[in-house]
Amino acid sequence: MNKEELLSELPENYNDLKKEAGRSSNWRARLEAVEGLGEIHHPQVVNILSRMMENDPVYTVQHAAYEKLKAFGYDVKAPTPNKPEPVKGLSKLLLRIKKSLPRDHSYEDFKEKFKKMRVDVYDTYEGEKGEGFDQWLMKQWEAAGQRPER
């Protein structure tokens, strides 16, 4: 790609893609934004993709941004899939949600309240855990508020 093409006008959908790339409560929208932005080789797009590769809480989105930057010819380091928990204070948040429900609430009640109260955190973990999300969340629900055995 030559310099003139690189500096070409941004397409009409650029602002929409940029907005979708910043949606903290929807990892699928961010992933779609990466796919769309990956078709536009422009310095502003490279900045957005770099930020997403380094800072997105969902590994799938990070990796997609990495692949697009590599396709543009940039020498970038692949994101690591095994990182610390994406959201700090998760156990306190889940405990607060569990305590806000009646004592005899179900897992489904807990899951729904979690989704309503913190859709951004719910979405992050849903994207990060993939198909194992429900099993992981069930374990978190069961463990919330329990004291470790000594």
Sequence and secondary structure as in RCSB ss.txt:
>XXXX:A:sequence
MNKEELLSELPENYNDLKKEAGRSSNWRARLEAVEGLGEIHHPQVVNILSRMMENDPVYTVQHAAYEKLKAFGYD
VKAPTPNKPEPVKGLSKLLLRIKKSLPRDHSYEDFKEKFKKMRVDVYDTYEGEKGEGFDQWLMKQWEAAGQRPER
>XXXX:A:secstr
  HHHHTS   TTHHHHHHHHT TT HHHHHHHHHHHTT   HHHHHHHHHHHHH SSHHHHHHHHHHHHHTT  
     S  S SSTTHHHHHHHHHHHS TT  HHHHHHHHHHH HHHHHHHHHHHGGGHHHHHHHHHHHTT     
